[in-house]
Amino acid sequence: MKKPERSSGRKAKARLPRVLRAPAGPATAPAGPPAVPPASGPFADADLISNGRALNIMSNVFGPLMSLAEFPIRTILADLAYLETPPGFVVQAIVTDPILSPQNYHAEIFDCDDYVQYLKTKLSLYAASNRLPAPLAVGYLLTTEHAFTICFGPASQPFLINTQSMDHAVAGDPMTFRQFLSLRPGNSITAIYM
């Protein structure tokens, strides 16, 4: 049996991909998260919604908008609990963020699904940096044709927000959700994520 040949360290290193290195200079520690907000912050009186309760609300509100078999395979609740989030807070986060401005819309590149995912991430980072006890009750709903933001406001009331639209329309009555989402044959709910 022939012994495998060893390569020199120089040749082995030459085959490794280069790595990016930080520029030389004094090392600085990353800034820590800001201090815990005072009790008068926007979420001081917000209630926590358990994962099970959120699933129950979604099942009652969005379940009837699709087949019984579709709801469990199209719905993801990623966290153990959520913090009630007023729709006004979510709309304010949309209209004050230059990345979510209507002029940044580019069909098939940065469009409605990207807007809702960016907003979900932005608000998750807000909860983390403000050391909130749970992520905000904000997610998204995708249909065949469009994407919407979902939030659970006070008293765990579900709201839909047309994130990428010019008017950022909000619907809070589940009886209007089918019309708000423009559901019909050919345009159905494809995913719900919270």
C-alpha positions in Angstrom: 0.0 0.0 0.0 1.4 3.3 -1.0 1.7 6.0 1.6 -0.2 9.2 0.7 2.0 12.1 -0.2 2.0 15.1 2.1 1.8 18.5 0.6 4.0 21.3 2.0 2.3 23.8 4.2 3.0 26.5 1.6 1.0 24.7 -1.1 -1.8 23.9 1.2 -2.1 27.5 2.3 -2.0 28.7 -1.2 -5.2 26.7 -1.9 -7.2 28.2 1.0 -9.5 31.0 0.2 -8.5 34.4 1.4 -10.4 35.8 4.3 -11.4 39.4 4.9 -9.5 41.1 7.7 -10.4 44.2 9.6 -8.2 47.2 8.8 -5.4 47.8 11.2 -6.1 50.2 14.0 -7.2 50.3 17.6 -9.8 47.7 18.5 -13.1 49.0 19.8 -15.6 47.0 21.6 -19.1 46.9 20.0 -21.6 49.1 21.7 -24.0 47.2 23.9 -27.8 47.5 23.7 -29.3 50.6 25.1 -30.6 50.7 28.6 -34.0 49.2 29.4 -36.6 51.7 28.5 -38.5 53.4 31.4 -41.8 52.0 32.5 -43.5 54.7 30.5 -42.2 53.3 27.2 -44.6 52.3 24.4 -44.8 48.7 25.6 -45.1 49.3 29.3 -48.7 48.1 29.5 -48.7 45.7 26.6 -49.7 42.1 27.3 -47.8 39.0 26.3 -49.5 36.6 23.9 -48.4 33.0 24.2 -47.6 31.0 21.1 -50.7 28.8 21.7 -53.0 31.9 22.1 -51.5 33.5 18.9 -52.1 30.2 17.0 -55.7 30.1 18.3 -56.3 33.7 17.2 -54.8 33.0 13.8 -56.7 29.8 13.4 -60.0 31.6 14.1 -59.2 34.6 11.9 -57.2 33.2 9.0 -58.2 29.5 9.1 -61.6 30.2 7.5 -59.8 32.1 4.6 -58.2 28.8 3.4 -58.9 25.1 3.5 -58.6 23.4 6.9 -55.8 21.3 5.5 -53.8 24.3 4.3 -53.8 26.4 7.5 -51.4 24.2 9.6 -48.9 23.8 6.8 -48.9 27.4 5.8 -48.6 29.0 9.3 -45.4 29.4 11.3 -45.2 30.8 14.8 -41.5 31.1 15.5 -41.4 32.3 19.1 -42.8 31.2 22.5 -44.6 34.5 23.2 -45.3 37.9 21.6 -45.8 41.4 22.9 -49.0 43.1 21.8 -48.1 45.8 19.3 -50.5 48.7 18.3 -50.9 49.1 14.6 -50.1 52.8 14.9 -46.7 51.9 16.2 -46.1 49.6 13.2 -47.4 52.2 10.7 -45.1 54.8 12.3 -42.1 52.4 11.9 -43.1 52.1 8.2 -43.5 55.7 7.3 -40.4 56.9 9.1 -38.0 54.4 7.5 -36.5 55.6 4.3 -35.9 52.0 3.1 -39.6 51.3 3.2 -40.5 54.4 1.2 -42.6 53.8 -1.9 -39.9 55.0 -4.3 -37.7 52.1 -3.2 -40.2 49.6 -4.7 -38.7 47.5 -7.6 -40.9 44.7 -8.9 -39.3 41.3 -8.4 -36.2 42.9 -6.7 -37.3 44.8 -3.7 -41.1 44.5 -3.6 -43.9 43.8 -1.2 -42.5 40.5 0.2 -39.2 42.2 0.9 -40.9 45.2 2.6 -42.7 42.9 5.1 -39.7 40.8 5.9 -37.5 43.9 6.4 -40.1 45.4 8.7 -40.4 42.1 10.7 -36.6 42.2 11.1 -36.5 45.9 12.0 -39.1 45.5 14.7 -37.4 42.3 16.1 -34.2 44.3 16.4 -36.2 47.1 18.2 -37.4 44.5 20.7 -34.0 43.1 21.2 -32.2 46.5 21.6 -34.8 47.7 24.0 -34.7 44.5 26.0 -38.4 43.9 25.7 -39.7 40.6 27.4 -40.7 39.1 24.0 -40.6 39.9 20.3 -43.3 42.3 19.1 -46.5 40.6 17.8 -45.6 41.5 14.2 -45.4 39.1 11.3 -46.5 38.9 7.7 -49.0 37.2 5.5 -48.2 36.4 1.8 -50.9 35.8 -0.8 -50.3 34.6 -4.4 -50.2 38.3 -5.5 -49.2 40.5 -2.5 -47.7 40.6 1.0 -49.1 42.2 4.1 -47.9 42.9 7.7 -49.9 41.3 10.5 -49.8 42.6 14.1 -51.7 41.8 17.2 -52.7 45.1 18.9 -54.3 45.7 22.3 -56.6 42.9 23.5 -54.8 40.7 21.0 -56.9 42.1 18.1 -55.4 41.2 14.7 -54.6 43.9 12.2 -53.5 43.7 8.6 -51.3 46.5 7.1 -50.7 47.1 3.4 -47.0 47.8 4.1 -45.8 48.6 0.7 -48.7 50.7 -0.4 -48.7 54.5 -0.6 -51.5 54.9 2.0 -50.3 52.0 4.3 -54.0 51.0 4.7 -54.9 49.2 7.9 -57.7 46.6 8.5 -58.8 45.6 12.0 -62.1 43.9 11.4 -61.5 40.2 10.5 -64.8 40.3 8.6 -63.1 42.6 6.1 -59.9 40.6 5.8 -61.0 38.5 2.7 -61.7 41.7 0.8 -58.6 43.5 2.1 -56.4 40.7 1.0 -58.3 40.5 -2.4 -58.7 36.7 -1.9 -60.4 34.9 -4.8 -59.6 31.9 -7.0 -56.1 32.5 -8.2 -55.1 34.6 -5.2 -55.0 32.7 -2.0 -53.0 32.8 1.3 -49.6 31.1 0.7 -47.8 31.8 4.0 -48.4 33.3 7.5 -45.3 34.0 9.6 -45.2 35.4 13.1 
